[in-house]
Amino acid sequence: GNEYPIKYIYKIKSMPIKVVGEYEGWYKIIDKDNDEGWVSKNLTIKKRHIIIKNGTQIMYKKNNLKSVPIFRLEENVVAELEKCSQNWCKIKIRDKTGWVQSENIWGI
C-alpha cells in the first residue's frame, strides 16, 4: 500500500523482476539479488526482460555455439526476451537480436 515506506527505487527502465504474489492491484516481486517487496501493477509492463549473469556472455546469431558471435554482453545488461528454446533464449537489445544460453540469464 501507499502508506508503507519505499524500500527500493529501480532506475533502469525494464528492470527484470519475478512476480511471486498478487493482491488488490499490487505484485509481490523478487529481483535478481533475491530482494523482495511489493510494487503497484500500474508501474509494471507486460513485455518480459532478462538480465545477463555469470560474467561476460556471448550473444550468437543462432542458438548454437558454432554460430556467428554478434556481441559480448557484460554482466547485468538488460535485454528484451523474445522466446526460449531448449537451453537457449532469443533476446533483443536495441535493434539487434540473437541467442544466449539460458543458464547465463536471469528472469525466465
C-alpha positions as CSV (number, residue, x, y, z in Angstrom):
1,G,0.0,0.0,0.0
2,N,1.0,3.6,-0.4
3,E,1.2,4.1,3.4
4,Y,4.3,1.9,3.6
5,P,7.9,3.2,3.2
6,I,9.6,2.8,-0.2
7,K,12.2,0.0,0.1
8,Y,13.9,0.3,-3.4
9,I,13.7,2.6,-6.4
10,Y,14.6,0.8,-9.7
11,K,16.3,3.4,-12.0
12,I,16.8,1.1,-15.0
13,K,13.9,1.0,-17.4
14,S,12.5,-2.5,-17.9
15,M,14.4,-4.0,-14.9
16,P,13.6,-7.7,-14.8
17,I,11.5,-8.9,-11.9
18,K,9.7,-12.1,-11.0
19,V,6.1,-11.9,-9.7
20,V,5.6,-14.3,-6.9
21,G,2.3,-13.0,-5.5
22,E,-0.6,-10.7,-6.2
23,Y,-3.0,-8.7,-4.0
24,E,-5.5,-6.0,-4.9
25,G,-3.6,-4.1,-7.6
26,W,-0.1,-5.0,-6.2
27,Y,2.5,-7.6,-7.2
28,K,4.9,-9.2,-4.7
29,I,8.2,-9.3,-6.6
30,I,11.7,-10.7,-6.3
31,D,14.7,-9.2,-8.2
32,K,17.9,-10.9,-9.3
33,D,19.5,-10.3,-5.9
34,N,16.6,-12.0,-4.2
35,D,15.4,-8.7,-2.7
36,E,11.6,-8.8,-2.4
37,G,8.9,-6.3,-2.0
38,W,5.6,-5.0,-3.4
39,V,5.0,-2.9,-6.4
40,S,1.9,-1.4,-7.9
41,K,0.7,-3.2,-11.0
42,N,0.5,0.1,-12.9
43,L,4.2,0.5,-12.6
44,T,5.0,-2.7,-14.4
45,I,4.9,-3.7,-18.1
46,K,3.9,-7.0,-19.7
47,K,6.9,-7.2,-22.0
48,R,9.4,-9.7,-20.5
49,H,13.0,-8.7,-19.9
50,I,16.1,-10.6,-18.7
51,I,19.4,-9.7,-17.2
52,I,22.8,-11.2,-18.1
53,K,24.5,-13.1,-15.3
54,N,27.7,-15.2,-14.8
55,G,30.1,-12.6,-16.2
56,T,30.5,-11.6,-19.8
57,Q,28.5,-13.7,-22.2
58,I,28.4,-14.0,-26.0
59,M,25.2,-13.4,-28.0
60,Y,25.1,-15.6,-31.1
61,K,23.3,-15.2,-34.4
62,K,21.7,-18.7,-34.0
63,N,21.1,-21.0,-31.0
64,N,24.3,-22.9,-31.0
65,L,28.0,-22.4,-30.0
66,K,29.2,-22.8,-33.6
67,S,27.1,-19.9,-34.8
68,V,28.5,-16.4,-35.5
69,P,29.1,-14.3,-32.4
70,I,27.3,-11.0,-32.5
71,F,28.0,-9.2,-29.2
72,R,29.8,-9.6,-25.9
73,L,27.3,-8.8,-23.2
74,E,28.6,-7.6,-19.8
75,E,27.0,-9.0,-16.7
76,N,23.9,-7.1,-15.6
77,V,23.0,-6.0,-19.2
78,V,19.1,-5.8,-19.5
79,A,17.5,-7.2,-22.7
80,E,14.1,-7.9,-24.0
81,L,13.1,-11.6,-24.0
82,E,11.7,-12.8,-27.3
83,K,11.5,-16.6,-26.7
84,C,13.3,-19.6,-25.3
85,S,14.0,-23.0,-27.0
86,Q,15.8,-25.8,-25.2
87,N,18.8,-24.3,-23.5
88,W,18.8,-21.0,-25.4
89,C,16.9,-17.8,-25.3
90,K,16.4,-15.3,-28.1
91,I,16.9,-11.7,-26.8
92,K,16.8,-8.2,-28.3
93,I,19.0,-5.3,-27.3
94,R,18.2,-2.1,-29.1
95,D,17.8,-3.2,-32.8
96,K,19.9,-6.4,-32.6
97,T,18.5,-9.9,-31.8
98,G,20.5,-13.0,-31.0
99,W,20.7,-16.1,-28.8
100,V,22.2,-16.5,-25.4
101,Q,22.5,-19.8,-23.4
102,S,19.6,-19.8,-20.8
103,E,21.9,-20.7,-17.9
104,N,23.5,-17.2,-18.3
105,I,20.4,-15.1,-17.9
106,W,18.1,-14.3,-15.1
107,G,14.4,-13.7,-15.5
108,I,13.0,-16.6,-17.4
